[in-house]
Amino acid sequence: LGGLTMVIFMGYLQYQYHVFGNSWNLAGFIPMVLLFITAYYFDQLGVLSLAILNLAAWLGIIINRVKWPFLWNLDENYTIYTAILLGIFLVGMSYFSRQTNLKSHFSKLYHQFGTHIFFISCITSIVHFNPQYWPWFFLLLAGSVSHLIKAFKESSFYYLVVAILYLYIGISIIVA
């Protein structure tokens, strides 16, 4: 509740009083840093989720219900590349936190956010870069194969479904 209140308060300060001038990036960066510090200090997964969402917003990935696939500007090259790199970064953070045993229980949350951001941006890039979609399809295929390996290694039905579902969507878009 405190994390949500802080994010809302920072947005209100910026919108109403322009505390950070015209820089919305700074208004997003400060709560993001505070949320990451708070999540690690209090060992809170909910606050870490807010921090990851704030990181995505700070990088320019904005959610909108009106436009498919619910990401406002994921039809621009810069945003697609940023989203793919953010997904890879979050999956990498998952492996890093598990290997270093630094809040290893955070690794599942990092991995889930990274997986979905990565796969959605790969599918969007297949649509956006049509007819030059082959590199993006192979990236989607590589991500699906790595998640299938993870699914069988950890006996995880979740990762199996996620990998097959996103690969099915990508193949369906190409075939259609």
DOLO-286718 format. One line per field, with one value per residue: residue number from 0; residue in one letter; chain; x, y, z of N, C-alpha, C in turn. Coordinates in steps of 0.05 Angstrom, whole numbers, always signed. Layout:
N
num (NUM,...)
residuo (A,...)
cadena (A,...)
npx (X,...)
npy (Y,...)
npz (Z,...)
capx (X,...)
capy (Y,...)
capz (Z,...)
cpx (X,...)
cpy (Y,...)
cpz (Z,...)
***
This chain:
176
num (0,1,2,3,4,5,6,7,8,9,10,11,12,13,14,15,16,17,18,19,20,21,22,23,24,25,26,27,28,29,30,31,32,33,34,35,36,37,38,39,40,41,42,43,44,45,46,47,48,49,50,51,52,53,54,55,56,57,58,59,60,61,62,63,64,65,66,67,68,69,70,71,72,73,74,75,76,77,78,79,80,81,82,83,84,85,86,87,88,89,90,91,92,93,94,95,96,97,98,99,100,101,102,103,104,105,106,107,108,109,110,111,112,113,114,115,116,117,118,119,120,121,122,123,124,125,126,127,128,129,130,131,132,133,134,135,136,137,138,139,140,141,142,143,144,145,146,147,148,149,150,151,152,153,154,155,156,157,158,159,160,161,162,163,164,165,166,167,168,169,170,171,172,173,174,175)
residuo (L,G,G,L,T,M,V,I,F,M,G,Y,L,Q,Y,Q,Y,H,V,F,G,N,S,W,N,L,A,G,F,I,P,M,V,L,L,F,I,T,A,Y,Y,F,D,Q,L,G,V,L,S,L,A,I,L,N,L,A,A,W,L,G,I,I,I,N,R,V,K,W,P,F,L,W,N,L,D,E,N,Y,T,I,Y,T,A,I,L,L,G,I,F,L,V,G,M,S,Y,F,S,R,Q,T,N,L,K,S,H,F,S,K,L,Y,H,Q,F,G,T,H,I,F,F,I,S,C,I,T,S,I,V,H,F,N,P,Q,Y,W,P,W,F,F,L,L,L,A,G,S,V,S,H,L,I,K,A,F,K,E,S,S,F,Y,Y,L,V,V,A,I,L,Y,L,Y,I,G,I,S,I,I,V,A)
cadena (A,A,A,A,A,A,A,A,A,A,A,A,A,A,A,A,A,A,A,A,A,A,A,A,A,A,A,A,A,A,A,A,A,A,A,A,A,A,A,A,A,A,A,A,A,A,A,A,A,A,A,A,A,A,A,A,A,A,A,A,A,A,A,A,A,A,A,A,A,A,A,A,A,A,A,A,A,A,A,A,A,A,A,A,A,A,A,A,A,A,A,A,A,A,A,A,A,A,A,A,A,A,A,A,A,A,A,A,A,A,A,A,A,A,A,A,A,A,A,A,A,A,A,A,A,A,A,A,A,A,A,A,A,A,A,A,A,A,A,A,A,A,A,A,A,A,A,A,A,A,A,A,A,A,A,A,A,A,A,A,A,A,A,A,A,A,A,A,A,A,A,A,A,A,A,A)
npx (+17,+39,+78,+46,+18,+61,+78,+32,+29,+77,+66,+22,+46,+80,+45,+9,+41,+89,+139,+187,+199,+193,+206,+185,+212,+247,+210,+190,+236,+256,+215,+220,+272,+267,+227,+252,+293,+262,+234,+276,+296,+252,+238,+195,+150,+107,+119,+166,+143,+116,+161,+186,+147,+148,+199,+194,+157,+188,+226,+196,+155,+90,+26,-37,-106,-136,-112,-88,-30,-45,-4,+20,+58,+86,+94,+135,+203,+245,+219,+205,+256,+275,+238,+247,+301,+293,+262,+299,+338,+310,+301,+354,+366,+337,+365,+413,+399,+385,+433,+471,+447,+422,+369,+339,+287,+262,+272,+234,+193,+221,+233,+183,+160,+199,+196,+143,+144,+186,+166,+118,+137,+168,+129,+100,+140,+144,+96,+102,+150,+138,+148,+198,+206,+234,+283,+261,+224,+259,+284,+240,+231,+278,+273,+228,+246,+285,+253,+222,+261,+273,+223,+219,+264,+254,+205,+159,+95,+75,+115,+119,+68,+68,+112,+95,+46,+59,+94,+58,+23,+58,+72,+22,+10,+48,+34,-17)
npy (-24,+24,+30,+35,+82,+118,+119,+139,+188,+213,+216,+251,+297,+311,+318,+358,+400,+402,+386,+362,+391,+390,+338,+276,+229,+232,+235,+184,+153,+163,+141,+88,+72,+77,+40,-9,-10,-12,-60,-98,-88,-97,-146,-159,-183,-160,-105,-108,-124,-77,-44,-67,-59,-4,+4,-14,+24,+70,+60,+68,+34,+29,+14,+3,-3,+1,-9,-64,-102,-86,-54,+9,+38,-2,-9,+17,+19,+30,+20,-33,-59,-43,-68,-122,-126,-113,-156,-198,-179,-182,-238,-253,-229,-262,-310,-292,-277,-326,-356,-327,-328,-285,-261,-305,-323,-283,-294,-323,-286,-246,-277,-290,-240,-223,-264,-258,-205,-209,-249,-225,-179,-202,-227,-182,-156,-191,-181,-126,-120,-146,-161,-180,-217,-260,-260,-246,-285,-329,-313,-315,-370,-390,-371,-399,-452,-451,-443,-489,-527,-510,-520,-577,-591,-570,-592,-562,-543,-494,-464,-496,-491,-435,-429,-461,-437,-383,-394,-419,-377,-342,-374,-380,-327,-319,-359,-344)
npz (+0,+15,-26,-72,-58,-57,-111,-136,-110,-127,-182,-180,-158,-200,-243,-224,-200,-226,-206,-222,-267,-337,-342,-345,-342,-298,-257,-260,-251,-198,-162,-180,-165,-109,-100,-115,-76,-29,-38,-35,+16,+51,+34,-3,-49,-77,-78,-108,-157,-170,-176,-221,-260,-259,-278,-331,-349,-344,-382,-427,-442,-447,-420,-450,-454,-499,-549,-587,-579,-526,-511,-515,-549,-576,-628,-650,-671,-633,-584,-589,-591,-541,-507,-518,-501,-447,-430,-436,-400,-351,-347,-344,-295,-263,-266,-245,-192,-171,-177,-147,-98,-78,-52,-74,-80,-108,-160,-190,-199,-228,-273,-294,-308,-345,-383,-405,-424,-461,-498,-516,-540,-581,-612,-627,-657,-700,-726,-736,-767,-814,-882,-865,-821,-803,-770,-721,-713,-706,-659,-625,-629,-607,-554,-539,-542,-502,-458,-460,-448,-396,-373,-375,-346,-295,-285,-296,-309,-322,-350,-394,-418,-428,-464,-508,-521,-536,-578,-613,-624,-651,-696,-719,-734,-774,-812,-825)
capx (+0,+57,+90,+25,+14,+84,+77,+9,+36,+97,+52,+6,+64,+90,+23,-3,+59,+113,+162,+211,+198,+180,+219,+170,+231,+256,+187,+188,+261,+259,+199,+230,+295,+257,+212,+272,+306,+242,+229,+298,+299,+230,+234,+167,+146,+88,+134,+183,+126,+112,+186,+191,+128,+158,+222,+184,+146,+210,+239,+178,+136,+66,+4,-61,-126,-151,-97,-77,-33,-47,+20,+14,+76,+102,+96,+158,+227,+259,+205,+207,+282,+276,+222,+262,+324,+283,+255,+324,+351,+296,+307,+381,+365,+326,+387,+433,+390,+386,+460,+485,+431,+414,+339,+333,+258,+253,+278,+210,+179,+237,+231,+156,+158,+217,+185,+120,+153,+202,+150,+99,+152,+176,+105,+94,+160,+137,+75,+112,+171,+130,+154,+224,+200,+249,+300,+245,+213,+280,+287,+217,+235,+300,+262,+209,+262,+298,+232,+215,+282,+269,+199,+225,+284,+242,+179,+141,+74,+71,+134,+112,+45,+77,+129,+79,+26,+71,+104,+35,+14,+77,+69,-5,+12,+64,+19,-41)
capy (+0,+46,+33,+46,+110,+134,+122,+157,+215,+224,+224,+274,+320,+318,+328,+383,+421,+400,+386,+355,+406,+375,+311,+254,+207,+234,+228,+155,+141,+164,+120,+62,+66,+74,+14,-31,-10,-21,-89,-115,-85,-110,-173,-158,-189,-140,-80,-114,-123,-48,-34,-77,-44,+24,+3,-16,+50,+89,+55,+76,+13,+39,-4,+17,-24,+6,-18,-90,-121,-71,-38,+33,+45,-25,-11,+33,+3,+34,+8,-62,-67,-39,-89,-148,-125,-113,-184,-213,-170,-193,-266,-254,-223,-286,-329,-280,-278,-354,-365,-314,-332,-258,-261,-324,-326,-263,-303,-331,-261,-234,-294,-288,-214,-223,-282,-247,-181,-218,-262,-206,-161,-218,-230,-155,-150,-207,-166,-100,-122,-163,-189,-188,-226,-285,-259,-244,-312,-346,-305,-327,-399,-395,-367,-421,-476,-449,-446,-517,-541,-503,-534,-605,-592,-564,-605,-540,-542,-466,-456,-512,-478,-409,-433,-472,-418,-361,-404,-424,-351,-333,-390,-373,-301,-323,-375,-329)
capz (+0,+15,-52,-90,-50,-65,-140,-142,-100,-145,-207,-174,-155,-226,-259,-213,-192,-244,-188,-238,-292,-359,-344,-334,-337,-270,-240,-259,-241,-169,-149,-187,-147,-82,-99,-114,-49,-10,-43,-25,+44,+65,+23,-11,-78,-88,-84,-130,-181,-176,-185,-248,-277,-261,-296,-358,-356,-346,-408,-448,-449,-434,-424,-458,-459,-524,-573,-585,-557,-501,-507,-530,-570,-583,-657,-658,-670,-608,-562,-592,-583,-512,-493,-520,-483,-419,-424,-433,-376,-328,-345,-334,-266,-250,-263,-227,-164,-163,-175,-125,-74,-68,-54,-95,-84,-127,-187,-205,-208,-250,-296,-306,-321,-368,-403,-419,-439,-484,-518,-528,-558,-604,-629,-639,-677,-723,-739,-744,-787,-836,-887,-855,-794,-797,-747,-697,-708,-695,-632,-611,-628,-587,-528,-534,-537,-476,-438,-460,-433,-368,-364,-371,-325,-269,-285,-293,-329,-328,-371,-418,-431,-438,-488,-530,-528,-551,-604,-629,-633,-671,-721,-730,-747,-798,-831,-833)
cpx (+17,+71,+70,+20,+36,+84,+55,+16,+57,+84,+35,+23,+74,+68,+12,+17,+85,+138,+188,+212,+183,+190,+201,+189,+241,+234,+182,+213,+263,+241,+209,+253,+285,+241,+231,+286,+287,+236,+251,+301,+277,+223,+205,+164,+127,+102,+154,+168,+122,+138,+192,+172,+137,+182,+214,+172,+168,+225,+221,+158,+111,+42,-21,-82,-138,-138,-85,-47,-31,-22,+19,+32,+95,+102,+118,+184,+241,+246,+206,+234,+285,+261,+236,+286,+315,+275,+279,+338,+337,+300,+335,+382,+355,+349,+408,+424,+390,+415,+475,+471,+424,+384,+330,+304,+247,+257,+254,+195,+194,+233,+203,+152,+175,+207,+162,+127,+168,+184,+130,+113,+162,+152,+98,+115,+155,+116,+86,+132,+163,+136,+182,+222,+218,+268,+284,+231,+234,+286,+264,+221,+257,+290,+243,+225,+275,+277,+222,+236,+279,+244,+204,+245,+272,+214,+157,+120,+70,+89,+129,+89,+53,+93,+112,+59,+37,+82,+80,+24,+32,+75,+43,-4,+27,+48,-5,-34)
cpy (+25,+52,+45,+76,+128,+139,+142,+185,+228,+233,+249,+299,+329,+330,+355,+405,+421,+402,+380,+369,+391,+346,+290,+230,+208,+227,+198,+141,+141,+143,+92,+54,+61,+47,-10,-33,-21,-51,-106,-112,-99,-137,-177,-162,-169,-114,-85,-114,-94,-36,-42,-63,-15,+25,+2,+11,+71,+85,+61,+56,+20,+20,+13,-5,-22,-8,-45,-88,-107,-56,-15,+38,+22,-29,+8,+16,+5,+19,-23,-72,-64,-61,-116,-148,-126,-142,-201,-206,-182,-223,-270,-248,-246,-306,-318,-282,-307,-364,-353,-317,-306,-256,-280,-329,-304,-273,-311,-306,-248,-250,-292,-262,-214,-241,-269,-222,-190,-231,-243,-188,-176,-221,-203,-148,-167,-193,-140,-101,-140,-149,-197,-197,-249,-282,-259,-271,-331,-339,-316,-357,-406,-391,-390,-447,-475,-452,-475,-533,-535,-518,-563,-609,-589,-576,-584,-539,-513,-458,-471,-498,-451,-411,-442,-451,-394,-370,-409,-397,-340,-348,-384,-346,-304,-338,-360,-306)
cpz (+0,-12,-72,-84,-59,-95,-148,-133,-118,-172,-203,-172,-182,-243,-250,-210,-209,-227,-203,-264,-313,-361,-329,-328,-308,-251,-240,-248,-211,-155,-156,-169,-119,-79,-99,-87,-28,-13,-32,+5,+60,+54,+13,-41,-91,-95,-106,-157,-189,-187,-214,-267,-281,-279,-325,-367,-360,-373,-432,-457,-433,-440,-430,-465,-487,-548,-568,-591,-530,-493,-526,-553,-577,-613,-668,-654,-643,-585,-564,-583,-552,-497,-495,-501,-453,-411,-419,-407,-351,-325,-335,-304,-251,-245,-244,-198,-154,-159,-152,-98,-61,-73,-76,-99,-102,-156,-203,-215,-231,-276,-309,-320,-347,-390,-419,-435,-464,-506,-532,-548,-583,-623,-642,-660,-702,-739,-751,-767,-810,-862,-878,-826,-786,-773,-721,-691,-697,-666,-614,-608,-607,-559,-520,-527,-510,-454,-437,-444,-403,-357,-358,-348,-298,-265,-280,-316,-339,-352,-397,-433,-443,-464,-512,-540,-545,-578,-623,-640,-655,-698,-734,-745,-773,-820,-842,-850)
***
